[in-house]
């Protein structure tokens, strides 16, 4: 929560902010009231966004007059919500936020994962994301792949369909009975 005030409205804004913080904590939410005077609201907004806070509650004198607070999402967009309704609404908004982040990551993963059968296709795939490829399981072969592409095995997916094939680099039979995920480490 970031209270926004001038000196003459400081006490009233902080009083309401502390009450709202108490009610949010009672609703089972983690909340931090950033009442540091040495930083501007813009600085605080940026700092909390960089820390990955999903929602920021902005509370100023005009908001108090309207009985509202501004809820700003890290994913973009702001909305005005009643101070009374905020503790009841925020848990559902956080669940939706979590689902949106998860779906965005899943969509990214799917869009950047490619099944490959040739070493040339493998090298292209790991440049932009993930490669699903057969691997012989030999440490020396994996080390050669890493030296040539900087990609390494990330995992052998549990849910992958059983599939037989030949190592994408050396041509020996696959050791895992399914494709392995390769990617660069960053």
C-alpha positions as CSV (number, residue, x, y, z in Angstrom):
1,X,0.0,0.0,0.0
2,X,1.3,3.4,-0.9
3,X,-0.3,6.3,0.8
4,X,-0.2,9.6,-1.2
5,X,-0.5,12.8,0.8
6,X,0.6,16.3,1.4
7,X,1.6,17.3,4.9
8,X,-1.9,18.6,5.8
9,X,-3.6,15.3,4.9
10,X,-0.9,13.0,6.2
11,X,-2.5,11.9,9.4
12,X,-5.9,11.2,7.9
13,X,-4.5,9.2,5.0
14,X,-2.2,7.2,7.3
15,X,-5.0,6.5,9.7
16,X,-7.2,5.0,7.0
17,X,-4.2,3.2,5.5
18,X,-3.4,1.5,8.8
19,X,-7.1,0.5,9.2
20,X,-7.2,-0.9,5.7
21,X,-3.9,-2.8,6.3
22,X,-5.4,-4.3,9.5
23,X,-8.5,-5.5,7.6
24,X,-6.4,-6.9,4.7
25,X,-4.2,-8.8,7.2
26,X,-7.4,-10.2,8.9
27,X,-8.5,-11.4,5.4
28,X,-5.3,-13.5,5.3
29,X,-3.3,-11.3,2.9
30,X,0.3,-10.2,3.1
31,X,0.4,-6.5,3.0
32,X,3.1,-3.8,3.5
33,X,2.3,-0.2,4.1
34,X,5.1,1.9,2.5
35,X,4.9,5.1,4.6
36,X,8.5,6.2,4.0
37,X,8.5,9.9,3.7
38,X,11.9,10.2,2.0
39,X,10.7,8.7,-1.3
40,X,8.1,10.0,-3.7
41,X,5.0,7.8,-4.6
42,X,6.4,7.3,-8.1
43,X,9.7,5.9,-6.7
44,X,7.7,3.6,-4.4
45,X,5.5,2.4,-7.3
46,X,8.5,1.5,-9.3
47,X,10.3,-0.2,-6.4
48,X,7.4,-2.5,-5.6
49,X,6.8,-3.3,-9.2
50,X,10.5,-4.4,-9.6
51,X,10.0,-6.6,-6.5
52,X,7.2,-8.3,-8.3
53,X,4.3,-7.2,-6.0
54,X,1.2,-8.2,-8.0
55,X,-1.1,-5.4,-6.8
56,X,-0.4,-2.0,-5.4
57,X,-3.1,-0.1,-3.4
58,X,-2.8,3.7,-3.8
59,X,-4.6,5.8,-1.2
60,X,-4.8,9.6,-1.3
61,X,-7.1,12.3,0.1
62,X,-9.4,12.4,-2.9
63,X,-9.7,8.6,-2.7
64,X,-10.7,8.9,1.0
65,X,-13.4,11.4,0.1
66,X,-14.9,9.0,-2.4
67,X,-14.5,6.0,0.0
68,X,-12.2,4.3,-2.6
69,X,-8.7,3.2,-3.2
70,X,-6.9,2.7,-6.5
71,X,-5.8,-0.9,-7.2
72,X,-2.9,-1.0,-9.7
73,X,-1.9,-4.3,-11.2
74,X,1.7,-5.2,-12.1
75,X,0.3,-6.7,-15.4
76,X,-1.1,-3.3,-16.2
77,X,-4.3,-1.3,-15.5
78,X,-5.8,0.4,-12.6
79,X,-9.3,0.3,-11.0
80,X,-11.1,2.0,-8.3
81,X,-12.5,-0.1,-5.5
82,X,-14.5,0.6,-2.4
83,X,-12.4,0.7,0.8
84,X,-15.0,-1.5,2.4
85,X,-15.1,-4.1,-0.4
86,X,-11.3,-4.3,-1.0
87,X,-10.5,-7.0,1.7
88,X,-13.3,-9.2,0.3
89,X,-12.4,-8.7,-3.4
90,X,-8.6,-8.9,-3.2
91,X,-8.2,-12.7,-2.6
92,X,-10.1,-13.5,-5.8
93,X,-8.1,-10.9,-7.7
94,X,-4.9,-12.4,-6.5
95,X,-6.0,-15.9,-7.5
96,X,-6.9,-14.5,-11.0
97,X,-3.5,-12.8,-11.2
98,X,-1.8,-16.0,-10.3
99,X,-3.7,-17.9,-13.0
100,X,-2.9,-15.1,-15.6
101,X,0.8,-15.3,-14.8
102,X,0.8,-19.1,-15.0
103,X,-1.1,-19.1,-18.3
104,X,1.3,-16.5,-19.8
105,X,4.3,-18.7,-18.8
106,X,2.6,-21.8,-20.1
107,X,1.8,-20.1,-23.4
108,X,5.4,-18.9,-23.7
109,X,6.7,-22.4,-23.0
110,X,4.5,-24.0,-25.6
111,X,5.3,-21.4,-28.2
112,X,9.1,-21.8,-27.7
113,X,9.3,-25.6,-27.4
114,X,10.0,-27.5,-30.6
115,X,10.3,-31.3,-31.4
116,X,13.4,-31.8,-33.3
117,X,15.0,-34.8,-35.1
118,X,18.1,-33.3,-36.7
119,X,21.0,-31.6,-35.1
120,X,20.6,-28.5,-37.3
121,X,17.0,-28.2,-36.1
122,X,18.1,-28.8,-32.6
123,X,20.6,-25.9,-32.7
124,X,18.0,-23.6,-34.1
125,X,15.4,-24.6,-31.4
126,X,17.7,-24.0,-28.5
127,X,18.5,-20.5,-29.8
128,X,14.9,-19.4,-29.2
129,X,13.8,-21.7,-26.4
130,X,13.4,-25.4,-25.7
131,X,14.2,-28.5,-27.8
132,X,12.5,-31.9,-27.4
133,X,15.0,-34.3,-28.7
134,X,16.2,-37.9,-28.3
135,X,19.4,-38.4,-26.4
136,X,21.7,-41.3,-25.9
137,X,22.4,-40.5,-22.2
138,X,26.1,-40.5,-22.7
139,X,27.8,-37.7,-20.6
140,X,30.4,-37.2,-23.3
141,X,27.7,-36.6,-25.9
142,X,25.9,-34.2,-23.6
143,X,29.2,-32.3,-23.0
144,X,29.8,-32.0,-26.7
145,X,26.3,-30.6,-27.2
146,X,26.9,-28.1,-24.4
147,X,30.2,-27.0,-25.9
148,X,28.7,-26.6,-29.4
149,X,25.4,-25.0,-28.4
150,X,25.6,-24.1,-24.6
151,X,22.4,-26.1,-24.2
152,X,22.1,-28.9,-21.6
153,X,19.4,-31.3,-20.6
154,X,16.8,-29.6,-18.4
155,X,14.7,-32.7,-17.6
156,X,13.2,-36.0,-18.8
157,X,9.4,-35.2,-18.7
158,X,7.4,-37.6,-16.6
159,X,4.2,-37.1,-18.6
160,X,5.9,-37.5,-22.1
161,X,4.6,-40.3,-24.3
162,X,6.9,-43.3,-24.7
163,X,8.8,-42.9,-27.9
164,X,11.8,-44.5,-29.5
165,X,14.4,-42.7,-31.6
166,X,18.0,-41.9,-32.1
167,X,20.2,-39.3,-30.3
168,X,19.9,-36.0,-32.1
169,X,23.7,-35.6,-32.1
170,X,25.5,-39.0,-32.3
171,X,22.7,-41.2,-33.7
172,X,22.8,-43.9,-31.0
173,X,19.5,-45.2,-29.6
174,X,17.8,-43.1,-27.1
175,X,18.4,-44.0,-23.5
176,X,15.2,-42.7,-22.1
177,X,12.4,-44.1,-24.2
178,X,11.1,-40.5,-24.7
179,X,12.3,-37.1,-25.8
180,X,14.4,-35.0,-23.4
181,X,14.1,-31.3,-22.9
182,X,17.2,-29.3,-23.8
183,X,17.7,-25.6,-23.3
184,X,20.3,-23.0,-22.5
185,X,20.8,-22.0,-18.9
186,X,20.8,-18.3,-18.2
